[in-house]
Amino acid sequence: MELKDAIRLRRSGARITAEAPDDVQLAQYLALAAHSPDHAALRPWRLVTLRGADRERLGAALVAGFGDEPGSDSARRTAGKATRAPLLLGIVAAIQDHPKVPEWEQVAAVVAMVTTLELVLFDAGWTAMWRSGPGTEMAPVKQLMGVGPSEKILGWLYIGATDPDGRPGPEQDPDLADRITALA
Ligand SMILES: Cc1cc2nc3c(=O)[nH]c(=O)nc-3n(C[C@H](O)[C@H](O)[C@H](O)COP(=O)(O)O)c2cc1C
């Protein structure tokens, strides 16, 4: 697919079916995405795969974090957030002490990498959707994800095959005429 077509046609999809890229494919996609802009090439991120029953462990950590009554409807809804795709890729910003690269630039590098990864996944025929929410800050979730003191969970990329009935249509090019100006 031509780059400009991939950029125009890529859409996040909430409706994702049971198939997902395997670890070998994922490593190939990541090798491409890791070419994204990254001040001092710190690669200030790590990714955590959750497949199968590991997603249920995340669901249980979310239930504990939200304080849902075990067995309640709200606990079932909360736990269900973690099984909406066959593969959840935890995005962890691993911030390093660096004399020239402040934290915000490192977070920007993570976002650049993940955005490229979404495009690479789309080009390879998969659907991805970046989701975050209050769970990223919850102690049981951080513990499950093995998040250290200098790390921050930026969310999870929900990855799988596109449900043909739930494929979102292409977006119109937005009107951005007022977003580029020269100096006054
Ligand atoms: C850092 C980040 C976190 C996000 N978290 C959520 C989320 O928790 N729930 C949600 O519905 N969309 C979330 N989104 C938005 C979707 O991933 C997606 O970008 C949005 O629905 C627009 O769809 P599109 O990618 O097809 O343009 C998030 C996006 C980013 C960049």
The ligand as an SDF file (V2000), in Angstrom:
LIG
                    3D

 31 33  0  0  0  0  0  0  0  0999 V2000
   -2.8290    8.0880   23.9870 C   0  0  0  0  0  0  0  0  0  0  0  0
   -4.1870    7.7280   23.4700 C   0  0  0  0  0  0  0  0  0  0  0  0
   -5.1180    7.1530   24.3120 C   0  0  0  0  0  0  0  0  0  0  0  0
   -6.3900    6.8280   23.8630 C   0  0  0  0  0  0  0  0  0  0  0  0
   -7.3100    6.2450   24.7080 N   0  0  0  0  0  0  0  0  0  0  0  0
   -8.5420    5.9320   24.2630 C   0  0  0  0  0  0  0  0  0  0  0  0
   -9.4900    5.2960   25.1230 C   0  0  0  0  0  0  0  0  0  0  0  0
   -9.2010    4.9790   26.2750 O   0  0  0  0  0  0  0  0  0  0  0  0
  -10.7170    5.0340   24.6260 N   0  0  0  0  0  0  0  0  0  0  0  0
  -11.0760    5.3660   23.3380 C   0  0  0  0  0  0  0  0  0  0  0  0
  -12.2220    5.1200   22.9370 O   0  0  0  0  0  0  0  0  0  0  0  0
  -10.1730    5.9480   22.4930 N   0  0  0  0  0  0  0  0  0  0  0  0
   -8.9360    6.2330   22.9220 C   0  0  0  0  0  0  0  0  0  0  0  0
   -8.0290    6.8320   22.0860 N   0  0  0  0  0  0  0  0  0  0  0  0
   -8.4530    7.1940   20.7070 C   0  0  0  0  0  0  0  0  0  0  0  0
   -8.4180    6.0230   19.7380 C   0  0  0  0  0  0  0  0  0  0  0  0
   -7.2530    5.2470   19.8810 O   0  0  0  0  0  0  0  0  0  0  0  0
   -8.4840    6.5340   18.2740 C   0  0  0  0  0  0  0  0  0  0  0  0
   -7.3170    7.2140   17.9360 O   0  0  0  0  0  0  0  0  0  0  0  0
   -9.6770    7.4500   18.0280 C   0  0  0  0  0  0  0  0  0  0  0  0
  -10.8610    6.7200   18.2700 O   0  0  0  0  0  0  0  0  0  0  0  0
   -9.6800    8.0150   16.5980 C   0  0  0  0  0  0  0  0  0  0  0  0
   -9.8140    6.9920   15.6940 O   0  0  0  0  0  0  0  0  0  0  0  0
   -8.8510    6.8630   14.4160 P   0  0  0  0  0  0  0  0  0  0  0  0
   -7.5290    6.3570   14.9620 O   0  0  0  0  0  0  0  0  0  0  0  0
   -9.5500    5.9170   13.5160 O   0  0  0  0  0  0  0  0  0  0  0  0
   -8.7000    8.2320   13.8140 O   0  0  0  0  0  0  0  0  0  0  0  0
   -6.7550    7.1160   22.5140 C   0  0  0  0  0  0  0  0  0  0  0  0
   -5.7880    7.6730   21.6460 C   0  0  0  0  0  0  0  0  0  0  0  0
   -4.5280    7.9860   22.1100 C   0  0  0  0  0  0  0  0  0  0  0  0
   -3.5240    8.5970   21.1630 C   0  0  0  0  0  0  0  0  0  0  0  0
  1  2  1  0
  2  3  1  0
  2 30  2  0
  3  4  2  0
  4  5  1  0
  4 28  1  0
  5  6  2  0
  6  7  1  0
  6 13  1  0
  7  8  2  0
  7  9  1  0
  9 10  1  0
 10 11  2  0
 10 12  1  0
 12 13  2  0
 13 14  1  0
 14 15  1  0
 14 28  1  0
 15 16  1  0
 16 17  1  0
 16 18  1  0
 18 19  1  0
 18 20  1  0
 20 21  1  0
 20 22  1  0
 22 23  1  0
 23 24  1  0
 24 25  2  0
 24 26  1  0
 24 27  1  0
 28 29  2  0
 29 30  1  0
 30 31  1  0
M  END
$$$$
